[in-house]
Structures are given as structure tokens and as C-alpha cells.
Amino acid sequence: MGKLGRNVPASRQGDRVPPKAGPPESGGEARHRSVGRRVLSLLKPRSVAGQVFRLQLVVVLLLIATAVVALVIQDRNRAIQEAGDRSLVAAESFANAPGTAEAMTSDDPTAELQPHAEAVRKKTGVDYVVALSPYGFRWTHPDPDQIGKHVSTSYSGALEGEPHQTTFDSSLGKAVDSTVAVFDEDGTAVGLVTVGVTVDKVTSVVQHQLPVIFAAGGVALLLAAGGSALVSGRLRRQTRGLGPEEMTRMYEHHDAVLHAVREGVIILDGDGKLLLVNDEARRLLALPPEIEGRPVTGLGLNPSLAGLLGSGQAATDKVFLAGDVLLAVNVRPVGPREGSVATLRDTTELRALAGRADVAGGRLQLLYEASTRIGTTLDMTRTAEELTEVAVPRFADFATIELVEPVLSGGEPTGASMDLYRIASEGVRDDVPLYPVGRRMHYAPDNPVAIGMTTGRPVLVAELALADGWRAQNPERAKQVIDYGIHSMISVPLRARGQLLGVVEFWRSEQDPFESDDLSPAEELAARAAVCIDNARRYTREHTTAVTLQRSLLPGTLPELSALEVGHRYLPAKAGVGGDWYDVIPLPGARVALVVGDVVGHGLHAAATMGRLRTAVHNFAALDLPPDELLAHLDDLITQIDQDAAAQGETEAVSGATCLYAVYDPVTGRCVLARAGHPGPALVSPDGSVTFPDIPVAPPLGVGGGLPVETAELRLAADSRLVLYTDGLVEARGRDIDVGLGMLRDALAETNGAGLDDTCQAVLEAMLPTGSGDDVALLVARTRLLDPEQVAEWDVPADPAAVPRIRAEATRRLEAWGVGEAAFTTELILSELVTNAIRYGASPISLRLLRDRDSLICEVADGTSTSPHLRRAATTDEGGRGLFLVAQMSRRWGTRYTDRGKIIWAEQALDAGAAGDLSGLLMADL
């Protein structure tokens, strides 16, 4: 019944509904064939939409597969790396744990280490923690049967302190083993710790990420299929949605537009025959009617144009001449051998406009280059040359520039004279008969150049052959210029801030003559150059002023000294005057001070500051201060200068000034040096070896903050060379100071035996072959030692009765030196100084006489630091005239302080002869 009931509807339907007539493929078989065709169309699509769909599907599937493979590989590598890191951390932690080294050196390492090793293994999740002896015998192991057995694995690298890792295949899968050494307090390896971890114990994340990847791939696949379906549907709608009437109307509109457009259109088939020609193409090519279907090569067109159209090759803006019309032709092929489409455009008027635009664009480009290339330096001559280089050959064939005479030296132009000097000339050829550079030019009043200078406006001479005023200046020279081929000229005055600086002339010989349109760019070029020349002029004036100031502040000629022979050089920077300076200062006792300094910066401020420092050094040196005290006073002075400048609102500070001060004594060969932020000296021994003595360095002047200055003492042999310099000699951009010092050492080593001036020149040529961006001061001093026969010394007892004996011995020494005529004055001076030392000083007391060139120096030293003072005694005073007499009879006198007291000295001039009659001086009203 059930089966029968279920079959009733079908039988009834078969009995009551007659079968419909249809095609043979209707029914189930037809449906199967339709599905097969759809599947086949998907596998082999004919439409672009179907191909895009299949391509996107393949790409998405490939990306999903690649991502899965990459993730698996990455996870595998990460697991191995993590296993290695885990085993290494466990091994190092166990090895460095407190008590591990002591347990390994105990009597029973296994008993000490086995419990701890198993505890670490269980807590960290590693497979095993094994402690080994340095010889490879196991102390611990998860399997107690393995304890005491030898391990054959190489562990020599671990004993040397380098952790050793190996990856191997175990019975549980791939595993990583890390071995580290355990060292005692003496650094001796007392054992090894090896830890193993299987890779499978490192949790993998691939299985968690695969569902996400598959889901993302499915979404991408759905999106690609949906996008392709949308594109396919849109294409079907665009191509099949129009009926016959709509297609006809569209064609009519297209034809109307084609014939109304102001551009010729030609459509050709694959054989080069005309299919369609619009009205504009017929007009441009002067084609007859009824030409469709004829080959384009048989229409009598320009052969080149007909060949291009018939070839079907692509072309863009090819220009052809068709009668009086200049055509721009574009050709685009339509499929392989399916024909081509060509467009024609009349460019006759456009070409004329383009020509004028090219001229205007060229002038703009010229002015742009002028703005970037003129004025790159602050040198007037170079600025003028840059103007001529920009103008030739783009604007003129030749260009010349003259400046008025005051401008060349940086002065203000007066305008009272028309005399100029040619400083720049440029041309396309070198044999031009124009006046050369350096020529003094004087223009007559009716010369076009003079007219332009007077009016301040540019002057155009379109035909030089007809310019009487220009030819009258020098008829013979004018004829040579015209015969050379120069036919036109523009003269433009160079004016800046309302002042005439000079004039520039542009000449043409090979280009077309100048026109009125050329006046504007010529004037613009001149205006740009005039501003740059004026800037260079003012810089020249300031530079000249600064150089003059600096030269006046630097020493002109250095004194001739018996202690030293000196050579010196000063090299100003390319950028301007700086604050480098040097000096040689004679000191009492035949000593001499050498000083080199540097004020950071350039210009008048640096030069003026340098002068103040040099004056201060002279004043401090007159007090005979030691080098460290002198630099400390200079530091205070710079700090005060900066504070005064800040109080007055000035922004330029002196902070950063450096100085090196040295005092040399030719009697002992002792040289005391101190430096504040300055490079140390170089010392050339008599044998030619070069060293750089270690001189303690203090902070630069003005930034020391009261820090002490330390000194260094050198013993210099005779004929040694002490080289003092500023940092500009050894430091340069792109060159390390150590390299500079090495170069200086080599340069000085090659000057052994040369004169001091030659040494200075050789050093500058070796160190600065192309000049320097900073000032350079160089001072080379060759040391001398006084002959011991020129020095006489006595120890003086603290007894006035010893004075006659000392005076008599001094007289005998003067007679031995051949200066006995000075004995009377010398006796008077040393008697006064020795008596004062005995009365007011303290032991030890000593007397020293120095015979130096044309002077005789008397020095009396005692153990007190009390300073004597010169005063005028009253008429009724019985004493107080001693130092006054010393001052009157000596060339100079003074006091210098030592570590143990003071020295009072007096210097006599030996060329002055004997003291003469001193009765008037002694009996004068003092």
C-alpha cells in the first residue's frame, strides 16, 4: 500500500497529462548536456570575464597554498630555534647556578647534582639535563644506568667557553642539544652541562592558524568570483542592451561628430585603402570626392606621409608638409591587419606660436640660470666671469664687463670719472679683436657705452657699422671688430643701490642681430649681476679693512734674540680674516716667551679680539708671570669681555679662544709651557726626529670656570726646533687630526737642515697644498744655549762686609769679558741691589751676571717675595735713592718672582759706553 500510494500521483499525471511535443534534446538527456556545456565553458571560457574569473581563482588558490607551506616551514624553523634557546637557557642557568661548580669539584658529584638535574628537567620541560666531567663521563642522567658512562660527542669548544649546540634525530623526533662549560673562580673548566629538548615539545601554532587561512582564502575566492561576475554582467549589459533604432541613432550622432570636428580623421583597412575620410581631412589634404576604397598611396600625397599612412605603423605627432600646411599626424593600428586610424592637425599657426614660446622660455631659463650661477662667491672678478659664462653663447656670442676703479678695491663709486677696467671677457672664439681683460677703458661722451652709463638705461646698437659714436672712439679697432663679423651690441650699465658700478656689453657675430625684445633680458642679467658685484665689493671692503686691522695687530718684524732664531708664517683663510696670532716677547735674563693663539670666528670681531688678547699677553708678560698664571689671567679677561658684551646687548662672544704660552731660558735650556684648548707643539730634535711632547691641556679661554692650568717643563738641547701652530694647520674637513699630525711629522722630518723660513714654507705646502678654510699661524723657533763663559754666578753671604769682595770679583769678570768700561756703573748697580737684598731680604742670596749681545744683565735673588718700589726721596732724606739710581743708570729693571723668592734685575746697554760723570746726578735735588 505504501509503495502503491506513493506511485499514484505519477501514474495519474502520466494518464491525464499528455506529453508535450519538443526538440529531440529535450528531457533529462538535454539537461545533462546543458550542464556539461556550462562546465566546459567554465573550463575553457571564451569571454574576457570568464578568463579573468579563472585567473583570479588560480591566483587565490596559489596564494593560499603558498601561505600554508610558508607558515608550516616558518613554524618548523621557529620550533627548532625555540627548542635551541630553551635548552641553552636551561644549560646556562644550571651551569651558573650557585653551588654547581662546588658540587662538580666535590667528592661525589653525582649525589650532589642528580637531584637538582632531575628537578630542573621536570620544571623546565626539557628531555634531559646531564652533567659531565671535563673528560666526558656522565655525573647525572634521567636514566640512572647511564650515569658514569662516557659521552663520545665533541665538547672541546664548550670547554673553551663557547656554548655548543647540535640538532639531531632522536627516537622521539628531531631534538636540540646545548652544552656549556662550568668554570670555577680561577676560570678553570670543572665540568659540562648538556640539556636536550625535542622539537615536538615546542607548541606549534600552525594548526590554530590553518582554519583562519582557509577561511580567508574562501572569502578571497568568493570576492574574486563575485567581482568577475559583476564585470561580465556589466559587459553584457553594455553590448546587448541596445536595439536597432538605438544603434542607428548612435551611428548618426557619431558620423555628425566625426565630420564636424576640426581635426582630420582617416580610417584605413589592412591593405591601406581608405574606408572613411572626414571633411577636415579632405580640406587639409585637398582630396577629391569619391575616394573611399582607393589606396592612400595613389592620391598624390607627400610620399613620406602616404607611406606612413599605408604602413599602418603607430606614429605620434609626426610633422609633414602638405602644400602650405604643416600637419601633425598621429597613427594608431586597430588590431593585427585590421586597419588603422590616422588623425591630422594643422600646426602652422601653432608652430609660429611655439617658436615665440620657445624664445620666451629660453629667456626665462637664461634668467633662472643667472639666478643660480651668478654670485656663488664673494669675489668681484669671479662674479663678473659668471655673468659672461651665463650669457655666452645662449644670449650673445661675446660678453665683456668693465668696473669703475674704486669698485675694484672695494670703495664706493664716485661717478666723477668714466675710466673703467675690463675684468671679464668671454666668447665663442678666442681670437676676437675686442680689448683684453686688464685694459683701462675711457669712453667718449657720444659712445653708446658712455650714453648708457650717463642715462642709466641699456643701449641697443643693431648695426655697429652705422654707429658713428661707437666707431669714433677708435676707428681702427672698430674696423677690426666689424671685419671680424661682430654686427650688433647691447650695453647695459651695472647699477646697484643707485650707484654706477660698471658696464656690461653683449656682442653678436654668429647669431641674429639684437632686437628691442633683447633689451629686457639683458637688463635683467645686468641687474642680477650688479647686486652680486656690489655684495662682493662690500665684502672686499670689509675684508680689506679686517686684513689691514689684523696685519697691524700682528707683529711686523720679530726681535733678534740670542736665545732663539725664529721663522714664522701667517696664512689667512679663504673665507676671510680670522683671529689666529703669534708673538715673540723678550723677557728679562735673556729669556724669551713664545705665544700662539686662536680666536674662533672670522671678520672684524675676531681680529679686534685677537688684538686685545695680544696686548693683554704683552702686559702680563711684562709682569714676568709664569705660563700657568698668565693663561689664568687671560681666562679671567675673556670672561670679563664676554660679560661686558652681554651687558651691552652684543651677541658675539669670545668663548672658544685658545692659547699656547712657552718661556725658554737659554742659560739652562729649560722651557716651561702651558696651553688652554690649543694644540700642543711639535719638537724636532737636533738629529731630525719629530715628537709631540705631552703638554697638559686646560679648557679654552673663557670657559675654564676657574679650573687650574697645569704646566710642563722641557729640556731643549741646542739646535732643537720648537714648532708652534694653530689648529688650521692640522685640522681640515674630512681629515682626522691624527692624520694631520702624522702629515706634520713627515713634513718636519723632511726639513732637517733647512732654514727656518724654508721650513715654514715646506710645511705649509705639504699640509695645505690648496689653501685652508681656516687661518693658520706657524712659528718655528731654533733654540740656542748661552756659552757658560757668558754667565757668572756668586753666592752672597748675608753680611754687608761681603759686598766689596763680590764687587771686586764682578769687576774682574767684566774685564775678562772685555767690557771693563761698564765696571763703574755695574759696581754701583750690583752694590745697591746686593745691599738691599742683605738688609731687607732673606737667605739664600745670589748674584748672577749675564753677557748677552749688546747688554749686560745683573740679577740678585733672595728668599723673600717682598716687592721693591721706586720712590723719590725728599731733600732731607738720608736714603731712598738707591733704586732711583739703578733705574737711571740701567736700560730697564724689574722684579720677577720664583718658587723660592724673587729676583731683582737690571739690564745695561753696553754700547752706551762708561757711565761718565755721575756727579750731577748724585748731587741733584732728588
Secondary structure, 3 states (H helix, E strand, C coil): CHHHHHHHHHHHHHHHCCCCCCCCCCCHHHHHHHHHHHHHHHHCCCCHHHHHHHHHHHHHHHHHHHHHHHHHHHHHHHHHHHHHHHHHHHHHHHHHCCCHHHHHCCCCHHHHHHHHHHHHHHHHCCCEEEEECCCCEECCCCCHHHCCCECCCCCHHHHCCCCEEEEEEECCEEEEEEEEEEECCCCCEEEEEEEEEEHHHCCCCHHHHHHHHHHHHHHHHHHHHHHHHHHHHHHHHHHHCCCHHHHHHHHHHHHHHHHHCCCEEEEECCCCEEEEECHHHHHHHCCCCCCCCCEHHHCCCCHHHHHHHHHCCCEEEEEEEECCEEEEEEEEECCCCCCEEEEEEECHHHHHHHHHHHHHHHHHHHHHHHHHHCCCCCCHHHHHHHHHHHHCCCCCCEEEEEEEHHHHCCCCCCCCCCEEEEEEEEECCCCCCCCCCCCEEECCCCCHHHHHHHHCCCEEECCHHHCHHHHHHCHHHHHHHHHHCCCEEEEEEEEECCEEEEEEEEEECCCCCCCHHHHHHHHHHHHHHHHHHHHHHHHHHHHHHHHHHHHHHCCCCCCCCCCEEEEEEEECCCCCCECCEEEEEECCCCCEEEEEEECCCECHHHHHHHHHHHHHHHHHHHCCCCHHHHHHHHHHHHHHHHHHHHHCCCCCCCCCEEEEEEEEECCCCEEEEEEECCCCCEEECCCCCEECCCCCEECCECCCCCCCCCCEEEECCCCCEEEEECHHHCCECCECHHHHHHHHHHHHHCCCCCCHHHHHHHHHHHHCCCCCCCCEEEEEEEECCCCHHHEEEEEECCCHHHHHHHHHHHHHHHHHHCCHHHHHHHHHHHHHHHHHHHHHCCCCEEEEEEEECCEEEEEEEECCCCCCCCCCCCCCCCCCCHHHHHHHHCCEEEEEEECCEEEEEEEEEHHHCCCCCCHHHHHCCC
